[in-house]
Amino acid sequence: ALVGLEIWSSRDLIDVKTASNVTLDSFGKWRESDLLNRIKHDNAQLLTAIGFDRPTIGRAYIASICDSRFSVGVVEDYKPIERVVAVIMAHEMGHNLGIYHDEKQCNCGPNSCIMAPSIRNPPAMYFSNCSWDHYHKFLNTSKPDCILIKPLKNDIISPPVCGNEFLEKGEECDCGSPENCRNPCCDAASCKLHLWVQCESGKCCQGCKFKPAGTECRRRRSECDVPEYCTGQSAECPVDHFLRNGKPCLQNHGYCYSGNCPIMYHQCYVLFGPNATVGQDACFEKNKKGTNDFYCRKENDVPTPCAHEDIKCGRLFCKHNNNECRYTYSKNPNYGMVDEGTKCGDGKVCSNRHCVDVTRAY
């Protein structure tokens, strides 16, 4: 949903350059320091009439949707092809949502797809099967919670249109046109719920009625989690509760953190596949260098080396095939780093990039 539209009519609030990477970096910093303090939102896109250095007409960070600085994209107002700007912006937001460029085997029908490496004419209309696979993998591995929070109807600035299948101010529901509506709870002509309806949607709603009390609505996702059950009085599943942080898990290979049991082996599996294991201790010594690849944290884009006791809370190293110290790197300084709450020693966990006693962390 569109929750804000800002036009810089008197002057640009950042220095917009033809170098798209420089403009993207500046826009991300401005969003973090300025825009987020004024408008609550998940993602921002800059549309500019300044032409980027070719062949680029848009740029965005990969898998960054809930990051305060990196959930951004920049888009050139490219004139030669009609309606192409919408496709470019959808393409860049796709990158923010963890979607990579399509390869030859990807398909969305007879025409070009939104995540194609280059723009075609006529412009693409759909995401490919590969894009949907990338997106679902991103949701399952990165768990970007911000996009699961629906905006308040009063925060949406686009005018409401009954029948567009999007819930907006003044509407109780919107299931499309009367001919296409498949929602028995909704009166398609008025975008209001029928009088007998208790609920329209939610994990504890079925057939427009509340599910019985005691119905499981959120499964236990790990040994650090607990299931939740419907109350019989609400369509929503109760707040997600989990076991205390710091409780040993996975046969003492890790400690519970926010309902999960983060361990390096699982993180290597996600990054490099089932043949990956954790790198040797010597690999993690690289994190003491404080270079662009190896560090514990970055402040104002300056990498800070890890202290010796913190080296297993910086860049994650995995053993994969013949590579003893494989790692991954992106513009997002948190990508490819050891996850928060991961065990970094006996009785110790990573907390704010420091390896500290688990009793101190929680």
C-alpha positions as CSV (number, residue, x, y, z in Angstrom):
1,A,0.0,0.0,0.0
2,L,1.2,3.5,-0.7
3,V,1.5,5.4,2.6
4,G,3.4,8.5,1.4
5,L,4.4,10.5,-1.7
6,E,6.9,13.2,-1.4
7,I,7.8,15.7,-4.2
8,W,11.0,17.7,-3.9
9,S,9.8,20.8,-5.8
10,S,12.3,23.4,-4.6
11,R,15.5,21.4,-4.2
12,D,16.7,17.8,-4.0
13,L,17.2,16.7,-0.4
14,I,20.1,14.4,-1.5
15,D,22.8,14.9,-4.2
16,V,21.3,12.9,-7.1
17,K,24.2,11.7,-9.3
18,T,24.3,9.9,-12.6
19,A,26.3,7.2,-10.8
20,S,23.3,5.1,-9.6
21,N,25.3,3.3,-6.8
22,V,26.2,6.7,-5.3
23,T,22.6,8.0,-5.5
24,L,21.3,4.7,-4.0
25,D,23.8,5.0,-1.1
26,S,22.8,8.7,-0.5
27,F,19.1,7.9,-0.7
28,G,19.4,5.1,1.8
29,K,21.2,7.3,4.3
30,W,18.6,10.0,3.9
31,R,15.7,7.6,4.4
32,E,17.3,6.3,7.6
33,S,18.1,9.7,9.1
34,D,15.1,11.7,7.9
35,L,12.2,10.0,6.2
36,L,11.7,7.1,8.7
37,N,11.5,9.7,11.5
38,R,8.5,11.3,9.8
39,I,6.6,8.5,8.1
40,K,6.4,4.8,9.1
41,H,7.0,2.7,6.1
42,D,8.8,-0.5,4.9
43,N,10.4,0.6,1.7
44,A,11.1,3.8,-0.3
45,Q,11.8,4.3,-4.0
46,L,13.3,7.4,-5.5
47,L,12.0,8.4,-8.9
48,T,14.3,10.9,-10.7
49,A,14.5,12.6,-14.1
50,I,18.3,12.5,-13.9
51,G,19.6,9.9,-16.3
52,F,21.8,7.2,-14.8
53,D,25.0,6.0,-16.4
54,R,24.0,3.4,-19.0
55,P,23.0,0.7,-19.1
56,T,21.5,1.2,-15.6
57,I,18.0,2.7,-15.3
58,G,17.3,1.4,-11.8
59,R,19.2,0.0,-8.8
60,A,18.3,-1.5,-5.4
61,Y,19.8,-3.6,-2.6
62,I,19.1,-7.3,-2.5
63,A,17.0,-8.9,0.3
64,S,16.9,-5.7,2.3
65,I,13.1,-5.0,2.7
66,C,13.0,-4.4,6.5
67,D,16.4,-2.7,6.9
68,S,16.3,1.0,7.9
69,R,19.0,2.0,5.5
70,F,19.0,-0.5,2.7
71,S,15.3,-1.0,2.0
72,V,15.5,1.5,-0.9
73,G,15.7,1.6,-4.7
74,V,16.4,4.4,-7.2
75,V,14.5,4.5,-10.5
76,E,15.1,6.7,-13.6
77,D,12.0,8.3,-15.2
78,Y,12.8,6.5,-18.5
79,K,10.7,8.0,-21.3
80,P,11.3,5.9,-24.5
81,I,9.0,3.1,-23.5
82,E,5.4,3.8,-22.2
83,R,4.5,2.5,-18.8
84,V,8.1,1.2,-18.3
85,V,8.7,3.2,-15.1
86,A,6.2,1.1,-13.2
87,V,8.0,-2.0,-14.3
88,I,11.4,-0.7,-13.3
89,M,10.1,0.2,-9.9
90,A,8.5,-3.2,-9.5
91,H,11.8,-4.8,-10.6
92,E,13.8,-2.8,-8.0
93,M,11.3,-3.6,-5.2
94,G,11.6,-7.2,-6.3
95,H,15.4,-7.0,-5.5
96,N,14.5,-5.6,-2.1
97,L,12.3,-8.6,-1.5
98,G,15.1,-11.1,-2.2
99,I,14.3,-11.7,-5.9
100,Y,17.2,-12.1,-8.3
101,H,17.3,-11.7,-12.1
102,D,15.5,-14.3,-14.2
103,E,17.5,-16.9,-16.1
104,K,16.6,-18.5,-19.4
105,Q,14.5,-21.3,-17.8
106,C,12.3,-18.8,-15.9
107,N,8.8,-18.3,-17.3
108,C,5.7,-16.0,-16.8
109,G,3.9,-16.6,-20.1
110,P,4.7,-15.6,-23.6
111,N,6.2,-12.2,-22.8
112,S,9.2,-10.9,-20.9
113,C,9.0,-11.1,-17.0
114,I,9.4,-8.3,-14.5
115,M,12.8,-9.6,-13.2
116,A,14.3,-10.0,-16.7
117,P,17.9,-8.5,-16.7
118,S,16.9,-5.9,-19.3
119,I,13.8,-4.0,-20.3
120,R,11.7,-5.1,-23.2
121,N,8.9,-3.5,-25.2
122,P,6.1,-4.0,-24.5
123,P,6.8,-3.8,-20.7
124,A,6.5,-6.9,-18.6
125,M,3.3,-7.5,-16.6
126,Y,4.1,-10.5,-14.4
127,F,6.7,-12.0,-12.1
128,S,8.1,-15.4,-13.2
129,N,8.0,-18.8,-11.5
130,C,11.6,-18.2,-10.5
131,S,10.7,-14.9,-8.9
132,W,8.0,-16.5,-6.7
133,D,10.5,-19.2,-5.7
134,H,13.1,-16.6,-4.7
135,Y,10.5,-14.6,-2.8
136,H,9.2,-17.5,-0.8
137,K,12.7,-18.6,0.0
138,F,13.4,-15.1,1.3
139,L,10.3,-15.1,3.5
140,N,11.2,-18.5,5.0
141,T,14.9,-17.8,5.6
142,S,15.1,-14.1,6.4
143,K,11.6,-13.7,8.0
144,P,11.1,-10.0,7.2
145,D,8.5,-9.3,9.8
146,C,7.8,-5.7,8.7
147,I,5.9,-6.7,5.6
148,L,3.5,-8.9,7.6
149,I,2.2,-5.8,9.3
150,K,-0.8,-4.3,7.5
151,P,-0.9,-0.5,7.3
152,L,-3.7,1.3,9.0
153,K,-6.4,2.2,6.5
154,N,-6.0,5.9,7.5
155,D,-2.3,5.8,6.6
156,I,-3.0,4.8,3.0
157,I,-3.0,7.9,0.8
158,S,-4.4,6.6,-2.5
159,P,-8.2,7.2,-2.8
160,P,-10.4,4.2,-2.1
161,V,-12.0,2.4,-5.0
162,C,-14.6,-0.3,-4.1
163,G,-13.9,-3.3,-6.3
164,N,-10.1,-3.1,-6.7
165,E,-9.5,-6.0,-4.3
166,F,-7.5,-3.7,-1.9
167,L,-8.8,-2.7,1.5
168,E,-8.9,1.1,1.8
169,K,-10.4,3.8,4.0
170,G,-14.1,3.5,4.5
171,E,-14.2,-0.2,3.4
172,E,-14.8,-3.3,5.5
173,C,-13.8,-5.6,2.7
174,D,-13.0,-5.6,-1.0
175,C,-13.4,-8.7,-3.0
176,G,-13.4,-7.2,-6.5
177,S,-16.4,-6.8,-8.8
178,P,-19.7,-8.6,-8.0
179,E,-19.0,-11.0,-10.9
180,N,-15.6,-12.0,-9.6
181,C,-16.1,-11.9,-5.9
182,R,-15.3,-15.2,-4.2
183,N,-15.6,-13.9,-0.6
184,P,-18.9,-15.1,1.0
185,C,-18.4,-12.6,3.9
186,C,-18.3,-9.5,1.7
187,D,-21.0,-7.6,-0.1
188,A,-19.1,-6.7,-3.3
189,A,-21.4,-3.9,-4.2
190,S,-20.9,-1.9,-1.0
191,C,-17.5,-3.3,0.2
192,K,-19.2,-3.9,3.6
193,L,-19.4,-7.2,5.5
194,H,-22.8,-9.0,5.6
195,L,-24.6,-8.4,9.0
196,W,-24.3,-12.0,10.1
197,V,-20.5,-12.1,9.7
198,Q,-18.2,-12.4,12.7
199,C,-15.0,-12.1,10.8
200,E,-13.7,-12.1,7.2
201,S,-10.1,-13.3,7.5
202,G,-7.5,-14.2,10.1
203,K,-5.9,-17.5,11.3
204,C,-8.8,-18.0,13.7
205,C,-11.6,-17.2,11.1
206,Q,-13.3,-19.9,9.0
207,G,-16.5,-19.5,7.0
208,C,-16.9,-15.9,8.3
209,K,-17.1,-17.3,11.9
210,F,-14.6,-17.5,14.7
211,K,-12.9,-20.9,15.0
212,P,-13.6,-22.8,18.2
213,A,-11.4,-22.0,21.3
214,G,-8.5,-24.4,21.5
215,T,-7.9,-24.6,17.7
216,E,-4.2,-24.4,17.0
217,C,-3.4,-21.4,14.9
218,R,0.4,-21.1,15.0
219,R,2.5,-24.3,15.1
220,R,5.6,-24.7,17.2
221,R,8.4,-23.8,14.8
222,S,11.3,-25.1,16.9
223,E,12.0,-26.5,20.3
224,C,12.4,-22.9,21.5
225,D,8.8,-22.1,20.5
226,V,5.3,-22.9,21.9
227,P,2.1,-23.3,19.8
228,E,-0.7,-20.7,20.0
229,Y,-4.5,-21.5,20.0
230,C,-7.6,-19.6,19.0
231,T,-9.6,-18.0,21.8
232,G,-13.0,-18.4,20.1
233,Q,-13.6,-14.7,20.5
234,S,-11.3,-13.3,17.9
235,A,-10.2,-13.9,14.3
236,E,-6.6,-13.2,15.2
237,C,-4.1,-15.7,16.5
238,P,-2.8,-14.6,20.0
239,V,0.6,-13.0,20.2
240,D,3.5,-15.3,19.4
241,H,5.1,-16.5,22.6
242,F,8.2,-18.6,22.9
243,L,10.6,-20.1,25.5
244,R,13.0,-17.8,27.3
245,N,16.0,-16.6,25.5
246,G,19.2,-18.4,26.6
247,K,17.7,-21.8,27.1
248,P,20.0,-24.5,25.7
249,C,18.7,-26.2,22.5
250,L,19.6,-28.7,19.8
251,Q,21.4,-30.8,22.3
252,N,23.4,-27.9,23.7
253,H,24.6,-26.8,20.2
254,G,22.8,-23.5,20.6
255,Y,20.7,-21.3,22.8
256,C,17.1,-20.2,22.3
257,Y,16.6,-16.7,20.8
258,S,13.2,-15.3,19.9
259,G,11.7,-18.7,19.4
260,N,14.5,-20.1,17.2
261,C,17.7,-22.0,17.9
262,P,20.3,-20.2,15.8
263,I,23.4,-22.2,15.0
264,M,26.1,-21.6,12.4
265,Y,25.6,-24.9,10.7
266,H,22.0,-24.0,9.8
267,Q,23.1,-20.6,8.6
268,C,25.7,-22.2,6.3
269,Y,23.0,-24.6,5.0
270,V,20.8,-21.6,4.1
271,L,23.6,-19.8,2.3
272,F,25.3,-22.6,0.5
273,G,23.1,-25.7,0.6
274,P,23.1,-29.1,2.2
275,N,26.8,-29.8,1.6
276,A,28.0,-26.8,3.6
277,T,29.4,-27.0,7.1
278,V,30.9,-24.4,9.5
279,G,34.4,-23.2,8.6
280,Q,37.4,-23.9,10.7
281,D,38.3,-21.5,13.6
282,A,41.2,-20.2,11.5
283,C,38.8,-18.8,9.0
284,F,37.1,-16.6,11.6
285,E,40.5,-15.0,12.4
286,K,40.0,-12.9,9.2
287,N,37.4,-10.9,11.1
288,K,40.2,-9.2,13.0
289,K,41.3,-7.5,9.8
290,G,38.6,-4.8,9.8
291,T,38.3,-4.7,6.0
292,N,35.2,-4.2,3.8
293,D,34.7,-8.0,3.8
294,F,35.8,-9.0,7.3
295,Y,34.6,-7.0,10.3
296,C,32.3,-7.1,13.3
297,R,30.3,-4.0,12.5
298,K,30.2,-0.9,10.3
299,E,29.7,2.6,11.6
300,N,29.3,5.3,8.9
301,D,30.5,2.8,6.4
302,V,33.8,2.3,8.3
303,P,34.4,-1.4,9.2
304,T,35.4,-2.1,12.8
305,P,37.6,-5.2,13.3
306,C,36.5,-7.9,15.7
307,A,38.3,-8.2,19.0
308,H,39.7,-11.7,19.3
309,E,36.9,-12.9,21.6
310,D,34.3,-11.6,19.1
311,I,35.6,-13.2,15.9
312,K,32.7,-15.7,15.7
313,C,30.1,-12.9,15.8
314,G,31.4,-11.2,12.6
315,R,31.5,-12.6,9.1
316,L,30.2,-16.2,8.8
317,F,32.6,-18.7,7.3
318,C,31.5,-22.0,5.9
319,K,33.2,-25.0,4.4
320,H,31.7,-25.8,1.0
321,N,33.1,-28.3,-1.5
322,N,36.9,-27.4,-1.8
323,N,36.5,-24.0,-0.2
324,E,37.5,-24.1,3.4
325,C,36.6,-20.5,4.2
326,R,33.7,-19.6,2.0
327,Y,31.6,-16.5,2.8
328,T,29.1,-14.2,1.1
329,Y,29.1,-10.5,0.9
330,S,26.7,-7.7,-0.2
331,K,26.2,-4.0,0.2
332,N,24.0,-4.8,3.2
333,P,26.5,-4.9,6.0
334,N,24.4,-7.4,8.0
335,Y,24.0,-10.0,5.2
336,G,26.3,-13.0,5.5
337,M,27.1,-12.2,9.1
338,V,26.7,-14.6,12.1
339,D,23.1,-14.2,13.3
340,E,22.2,-12.5,16.5
341,G,21.8,-15.0,19.4
342,T,24.1,-17.6,17.8
343,K,26.3,-19.7,20.1
344,C,29.9,-18.4,19.8
345,G,31.5,-20.4,22.7
346,D,30.6,-22.4,25.7
347,G,28.0,-20.5,27.6
348,K,28.4,-17.6,25.2
349,V,26.2,-16.0,22.4
350,C,26.5,-13.2,19.9
351,S,24.9,-10.0,21.1
352,N,25.3,-6.8,19.1
353,R,28.4,-8.4,17.4
354,H,30.0,-9.2,20.8
355,C,30.5,-12.8,22.1
356,V,29.2,-12.5,25.7
357,D,28.0,-14.7,28.5
358,V,24.5,-16.0,27.8
359,T,23.4,-14.8,31.3
360,R,24.6,-11.3,30.4
361,A,22.9,-11.2,27.0
362,Y,19.5,-12.1,28.3
